Amino acid sequence: MPEPIQLTSKLPQTPTTIFTTMTALAEKYGAINLSQGFPDFHCSPKLIERELYYMKKGENQYAPMQGILPLREQIALKAEELYGRTYHPDTEITITAGGTQAIYAAITAITRPGDEVILFAPAYDSYAPAVELCGATPVYVKMKPPDFKIDWLEVRKLLNEKTRLLIINSPHNPTGTVLTGYDMRTLQDLLQNTSAVIISDEVYEHIIFDHRHESVMRYRELAERSFVVFSFGKTYHVTGWKLGYCLAPAYLTKEFRKVHQYEIFSANRPLQWALADFMKEKEAYLQLADFYKKKRDFFLQSLQGSRFRIRPADGTYFQLLDYSAITDEPDTELAVRWTKEIGIASIPVSVFYPDKSDYKLLRFCFAKAEETLIQAGALLCRI
């Protein structure tokens, strides 16, 4: 065979995502998969009925690049009702192929070689590679356990004329923490007289416990410089549909769509129609916090008597467990070993830090049926 063509990788330090790795390992060893963030229960039958209705009706060709208008209108209505912010469906709302694609399009639209992008570690693993592909430089602010609060004095020191973008995420994956009103007001003050833009990753907006979701949309000066990203998959238990949306002022949306149209052109048409109908069922998302709080509490109850140190998650459907009283093994090695030997898969938190800081924490997904959580709790309590 001829020698392979020699390539220079654009992401030489980027491995296969940890979610792919751990899910494959769970499948290989028949382990309970609490690693990748997807439910193991069904979505609403009405949502499926609407999907089938529009497929049979013939809504199976390309959607408009920006998404179908009825869905964008429902999103605009929701944003105004929940957050008091008005977005024009024609010029400020775009339907995307999930939250990750929206984030990638936003990063690509505005970052260039020489720019700096402030990330808050542990940071979701899609952020930095997208920044690097644009030739920009990730600059990290480290958040530490147990509360993972942002050090805003450090942020102030890092802000400079090269700072093009900050990516915030609340409720936060992987830690389950949330930004407060103080955080948002501080960020707003810090960015005055700067040209920095924000990507606010709010895909878990409705999965928040005992707190108000402090969206950037509640803060006028932040909203005017922000791409705000959401996920239908997280809200309606359909992560495999890969549908999301991005809200941004018109001047940012104009640049966003220039990238979006050449990444995917448009997202799945019949699913958009189904969601346009289903969004009118407001209780489906308004009751989500209570639904997942019960699952969080059920999972934590199943861990009573275990050797883990636990700080209940404030949001998302992920719970961190501190295993430092059990073993001093590196989290990456332990996650693999427990998948093989104990039969439960998790995500090591160190992979979300650029320096691989290991605080002896594993992330577990509790978006599962009760029987799954009972089995998982029993296995973890045996350790």
C-alpha positions as CSV (number, residue, x, y, z in Angstrom):
1,M,0.0,0.0,0.0
2,P,1.2,3.5,-0.7
3,E,2.4,5.7,2.2
4,P,-0.5,7.7,3.7
5,I,-0.6,11.4,3.0
6,Q,1.2,13.3,5.8
7,L,-1.2,15.7,7.5
8,T,-0.7,18.4,10.1
9,S,-3.5,18.1,12.6
10,K,-5.4,21.3,13.3
11,L,-6.2,19.9,16.7
12,P,-3.1,17.9,17.6
13,Q,-3.9,17.8,21.4
14,T,-7.6,17.0,21.0
15,P,-8.6,13.3,21.7
16,T,-11.9,11.7,21.1
17,T,-14.5,13.3,23.4
18,I,-14.8,11.7,26.8
19,F,-18.5,11.1,26.3
20,T,-17.9,8.9,23.3
21,T,-15.1,7.0,25.1
22,M,-17.1,6.3,28.2
23,T,-20.4,5.4,26.4
24,A,-18.5,2.9,24.3
25,L,-16.9,1.5,27.4
26,A,-20.3,1.2,29.1
27,E,-21.7,-0.7,26.1
28,K,-18.7,-3.0,25.9
29,Y,-18.9,-4.0,29.6
30,G,-22.7,-3.9,30.0
31,A,-22.4,-1.1,32.6
32,I,-25.1,1.3,33.6
33,N,-24.4,4.4,31.6
34,L,-24.5,7.5,33.8
35,S,-21.8,9.2,31.8
36,Q,-23.3,10.7,28.7
37,G,-26.2,13.1,29.4
38,F,-29.3,11.6,27.9
39,P,-32.5,10.2,29.4
40,D,-33.4,6.5,29.3
41,F,-37.1,7.3,29.4
42,H,-39.5,8.4,26.7
43,C,-40.5,11.9,25.6
44,S,-44.1,13.1,25.5
45,P,-46.3,10.9,23.2
46,K,-47.9,14.1,21.9
47,L,-44.5,15.3,20.7
48,I,-44.0,12.1,18.8
49,E,-47.6,12.3,17.4
50,R,-46.9,15.8,16.1
51,E,-43.6,14.7,14.5
52,L,-45.3,11.8,12.7
53,Y,-48.2,14.1,11.6
54,Y,-45.9,16.5,9.9
55,M,-43.8,13.8,8.3
56,K,-47.0,12.3,6.8
57,K,-48.2,15.7,5.8
58,G,-45.1,16.1,3.6
59,E,-43.0,18.5,5.6
60,N,-39.9,16.7,4.7
61,Q,-37.9,19.0,2.5
62,Y,-35.4,21.8,3.5
63,A,-36.5,24.2,6.1
64,P,-35.7,27.9,5.7
65,M,-32.1,28.6,6.7
66,Q,-33.1,30.5,9.8
67,G,-35.8,27.9,10.8
68,I,-39.6,27.9,10.2
69,L,-41.3,31.1,11.3
70,P,-44.0,29.5,13.6
71,L,-41.2,28.0,15.8
72,R,-39.2,31.2,15.9
73,E,-42.4,33.0,16.9
74,Q,-43.0,30.6,19.8
75,I,-39.4,31.1,20.9
76,A,-39.8,34.9,20.8
77,L,-43.0,34.6,22.9
78,K,-41.3,32.4,25.5
79,A,-38.2,34.7,25.8
80,E,-40.5,37.7,26.4
81,E,-42.7,35.9,28.9
82,L,-39.9,34.3,30.9
83,Y,-37.1,36.8,30.7
84,G,-38.7,40.1,29.6
85,R,-36.5,40.4,26.5
86,T,-37.9,40.9,23.0
87,Y,-36.3,39.2,20.0
88,H,-37.5,39.7,16.5
89,P,-38.3,36.3,14.9
90,D,-37.0,37.4,11.5
91,T,-33.7,38.9,12.4
92,E,-32.7,37.7,15.9
93,I,-33.7,34.0,16.2
94,T,-32.1,31.0,14.4
95,I,-32.9,27.3,14.7
96,T,-29.8,25.2,14.8
97,A,-28.8,21.5,14.8
98,G,-28.4,21.4,18.6
99,G,-26.7,23.6,21.1
100,T,-23.1,22.6,20.2
101,Q,-23.6,23.6,16.5
102,A,-25.0,27.0,17.6
103,I,-21.9,27.5,19.9
104,Y,-19.6,26.6,17.1
105,A,-21.3,28.9,14.6
106,A,-21.1,31.8,17.1
107,I,-17.4,31.2,17.9
108,T,-16.6,30.9,14.2
109,A,-18.6,34.0,13.3
110,I,-16.6,36.4,15.5
111,T,-13.2,35.0,16.5
112,R,-10.1,35.4,14.4
113,P,-6.4,34.5,14.8
114,G,-4.9,36.6,17.6
115,D,-8.1,36.9,19.5
116,E,-8.5,35.6,23.1
117,V,-11.5,33.8,24.4
118,I,-12.1,33.5,28.2
119,L,-13.4,30.1,29.3
120,F,-14.3,29.0,32.8
121,A,-12.9,25.7,33.7
122,P,-14.1,23.0,34.1
123,A,-15.3,23.9,30.7
124,Y,-17.6,21.8,28.4
125,D,-15.2,20.1,26.0
126,S,-16.5,21.5,22.7
127,Y,-15.6,25.1,23.6
128,A,-11.8,25.1,23.3
129,P,-11.4,23.1,20.1
130,A,-13.8,25.5,18.3
131,V,-11.8,28.4,19.5
132,E,-8.5,26.8,18.4
133,L,-9.9,25.9,15.0
134,C,-10.5,29.7,14.5
135,G,-6.9,30.4,15.4
136,A,-7.9,32.2,18.6
137,T,-6.4,31.4,22.0
138,P,-8.4,30.0,25.0
139,V,-7.7,31.8,28.2
140,Y,-8.9,30.0,31.3
141,V,-10.3,31.1,34.7
142,K,-10.2,28.1,37.0
143,M,-13.2,27.3,39.2
144,K,-12.6,25.1,42.2
145,P,-14.7,22.8,44.4
146,P,-16.7,22.7,46.4
147,D,-18.8,25.7,45.1
148,F,-17.0,26.4,41.8
149,K,-17.5,30.2,42.1
150,I,-16.0,32.5,39.5
151,D,-13.1,34.7,40.6
152,W,-14.2,38.0,39.0
153,L,-11.0,39.7,40.0
154,E,-9.1,37.2,37.9
155,V,-11.5,37.9,35.0
156,R,-10.8,41.6,35.3
157,K,-7.0,40.9,35.1
158,L,-7.4,38.8,32.0
159,L,-9.6,41.2,30.1
160,N,-7.6,43.2,27.5
161,E,-7.9,44.5,23.9
162,K,-7.4,41.0,22.5
163,T,-10.5,39.6,24.4
164,R,-13.1,39.0,21.8
165,L,-15.3,36.5,23.6
166,L,-16.3,35.1,26.9
167,I,-18.3,31.8,27.1
168,I,-20.4,31.4,30.2
169,N,-22.5,28.3,31.0
170,S,-25.4,28.3,33.6
171,P,-26.7,25.9,34.9
172,H,-23.2,24.6,34.5
173,N,-22.0,21.3,33.0
174,P,-20.2,19.4,34.5
175,T,-20.5,20.9,38.0
176,G,-24.3,21.5,38.4
177,T,-23.7,25.0,39.8
178,V,-25.5,28.2,38.7
179,L,-24.6,31.8,38.2
180,T,-26.2,34.3,40.5
181,G,-27.6,37.8,40.1
182,Y,-24.4,39.1,41.6
183,D,-22.4,37.2,39.0
184,M,-24.4,38.7,36.2
185,R,-24.2,42.3,37.5
186,T,-20.5,41.9,38.1
187,L,-19.9,40.6,34.5
188,Q,-22.0,43.5,33.1
189,D,-19.9,46.0,35.0
190,L,-16.6,44.4,33.9
191,L,-17.6,44.5,30.2
192,Q,-18.5,48.1,30.1
193,N,-16.3,50.0,27.7
194,T,-15.0,46.8,26.1
195,S,-15.8,45.2,22.7
196,A,-16.0,41.7,24.1
197,V,-18.9,39.5,23.1
198,I,-20.6,36.7,25.2
199,I,-21.8,33.3,24.3
200,S,-24.2,32.2,27.1
201,D,-24.7,28.5,27.0
202,E,-28.2,28.1,28.7
203,V,-29.2,24.7,27.4
204,Y,-30.2,23.6,30.9
205,E,-32.3,26.8,31.6
206,H,-35.3,24.9,32.9
207,I,-33.3,22.3,35.0
208,I,-32.5,24.5,38.0
209,F,-33.4,23.9,41.6
210,D,-34.4,26.5,44.2
211,H,-32.9,29.4,42.2
212,R,-34.1,31.7,39.5
213,H,-32.3,31.2,36.2
214,E,-30.2,34.3,35.7
215,S,-30.2,34.4,31.9
216,V,-28.2,37.1,30.2
217,M,-31.5,38.1,28.7
218,R,-32.5,39.6,32.1
219,Y,-29.7,42.1,31.8
220,R,-30.0,44.6,29.0
221,E,-26.3,45.4,28.6
222,L,-25.4,41.8,28.5
223,A,-28.1,40.8,26.2
224,E,-27.0,43.4,23.7
225,R,-23.6,41.7,23.3
226,S,-24.7,38.1,23.7
227,F,-25.4,34.9,21.7
228,V,-27.8,32.9,23.9
229,V,-27.9,29.2,23.1
230,F,-30.6,26.7,24.0
231,S,-31.4,23.0,23.4
232,F,-34.8,21.4,22.6
233,G,-33.1,18.1,23.3
234,K,-32.4,18.9,26.9
235,T,-35.8,20.4,27.5
236,Y,-38.0,17.8,25.9
237,H,-35.9,14.6,26.5
238,V,-35.0,14.2,22.8
239,T,-31.3,14.7,22.7
240,G,-31.0,12.6,19.6
241,W,-33.1,15.1,17.6
242,K,-30.2,17.6,17.8
243,L,-32.3,20.7,17.6
244,G,-31.5,24.0,19.4
245,Y,-31.6,27.7,18.8
246,C,-29.7,30.9,19.2
247,L,-31.0,34.3,20.2
248,A,-28.9,37.3,19.5
249,P,-29.3,41.0,18.5
250,A,-29.6,41.5,14.8
251,Y,-26.0,42.7,14.2
252,L,-24.7,39.4,15.8
253,T,-27.4,37.2,14.2
254,K,-26.4,38.5,10.8
255,E,-22.8,37.2,11.3
256,F,-24.0,34.0,12.9
257,R,-26.2,33.1,10.0
258,K,-23.3,33.6,7.5
259,V,-21.6,30.7,9.2
260,H,-24.7,28.7,10.0
261,Q,-25.9,28.6,6.4
262,Y,-22.7,26.9,5.3
263,E,-22.3,24.6,8.2
264,I,-25.7,22.9,7.9
265,F,-27.9,25.3,5.9
266,S,-31.0,24.3,7.9
267,A,-32.2,22.0,10.6
268,N,-34.7,19.1,10.5
269,R,-38.0,20.5,9.1
270,P,-40.7,18.1,10.5
271,L,-39.2,18.2,14.0
272,Q,-39.4,22.0,13.9
273,W,-43.1,21.9,13.0
274,A,-43.7,19.4,15.9
275,L,-41.9,21.6,18.3
276,A,-43.7,24.7,17.1
277,D,-46.9,23.0,18.2
278,F,-45.6,21.5,21.4
279,M,-44.1,24.7,22.7
280,K,-47.6,25.9,23.3
281,E,-47.8,23.2,26.0
282,K,-46.0,25.5,28.5
283,E,-46.2,23.2,31.4
284,A,-43.8,20.8,29.6
285,Y,-40.9,23.2,30.4
286,L,-42.4,25.0,33.4
287,Q,-42.6,21.8,35.4
288,L,-39.2,20.5,34.3
289,A,-37.4,21.8,37.4
290,D,-39.7,19.9,39.8
291,F,-39.4,16.8,37.6
292,Y,-35.6,16.7,37.7
293,K,-35.4,17.9,41.3
294,K,-37.3,14.7,42.3
295,K,-34.8,12.7,40.3
296,R,-31.8,14.4,41.8
297,D,-33.2,13.8,45.3
298,F,-34.1,10.2,44.5
299,F,-30.6,9.5,43.3
300,L,-29.1,11.2,46.4
301,Q,-31.4,9.2,48.6
302,S,-30.1,6.0,46.9
303,L,-26.6,7.0,47.9
304,Q,-27.4,7.2,51.7
305,G,-24.8,5.2,53.5
306,S,-22.2,5.4,50.7
307,R,-18.7,6.8,51.2
308,F,-19.1,9.7,48.8
309,R,-19.0,13.3,49.8
310,I,-22.0,15.0,48.2
311,R,-23.0,18.6,47.5
312,P,-26.4,18.5,45.8
313,A,-26.4,20.0,42.3
314,D,-28.1,23.3,41.9
315,G,-29.0,22.7,38.3
316,T,-28.6,20.4,35.2
317,Y,-29.2,16.7,35.4
318,F,-25.7,15.9,36.6
319,Q,-24.4,15.2,40.1
320,L,-20.8,15.3,41.2
321,L,-19.6,12.8,43.7
322,D,-16.4,13.3,45.7
323,Y,-14.7,10.0,46.1
324,S,-11.6,11.3,48.0
325,A,-12.6,9.3,51.1
326,I,-12.6,6.1,49.1
327,T,-9.4,6.1,47.0
328,D,-6.7,8.5,45.7
329,E,-6.8,7.0,42.2
330,P,-6.8,9.5,39.3
331,D,-10.3,10.2,38.2
332,T,-9.7,9.2,34.6
333,E,-8.4,5.8,35.7
334,L,-11.1,5.3,38.3
335,A,-13.9,6.0,35.9
336,V,-12.6,3.3,33.6
337,R,-12.1,0.8,36.3
338,W,-15.5,1.3,37.9
339,T,-17.1,0.9,34.5
340,K,-15.4,-2.4,34.0
341,E,-15.4,-3.8,37.6
342,I,-18.4,-2.2,39.3
343,G,-20.6,-1.8,36.2
344,I,-21.4,1.9,36.3
345,A,-20.0,4.5,33.9
346,S,-19.3,8.1,34.9
347,I,-17.3,11.1,33.6
348,P,-14.0,12.2,35.2
349,V,-14.1,16.0,35.9
350,S,-10.4,16.5,35.3
351,V,-10.9,16.2,31.5
352,F,-12.7,19.6,31.6
353,Y,-9.6,21.4,33.0
354,P,-6.8,22.4,30.6
355,D,-4.2,21.3,33.2
356,K,-6.2,18.2,34.1
357,S,-6.7,19.3,37.7
358,D,-7.9,16.2,39.6
359,Y,-10.2,17.0,42.6
360,K,-11.3,13.4,42.9
361,L,-14.7,14.1,41.4
362,L,-16.9,12.0,39.0
363,R,-20.0,13.3,37.2
364,F,-23.1,11.1,37.1
365,C,-26.2,11.7,35.0
366,F,-29.5,11.3,36.9
367,A,-31.8,11.8,33.9
368,K,-32.8,8.2,34.2
369,A,-35.8,6.1,35.2
370,E,-36.1,5.3,38.9
371,E,-35.2,1.6,38.4
372,T,-31.9,2.7,36.7
373,L,-31.1,5.0,39.6
374,I,-31.9,2.3,42.2
375,Q,-29.5,-0.1,40.5
376,A,-26.8,2.6,40.2
377,G,-27.2,3.6,43.8
378,A,-26.9,0.0,45.0
379,L,-23.7,-0.5,43.0
380,L,-22.2,2.8,44.3
381,C,-23.1,2.0,47.9
382,R,-21.2,-1.3,47.7
383,I,-17.9,0.5,47.1
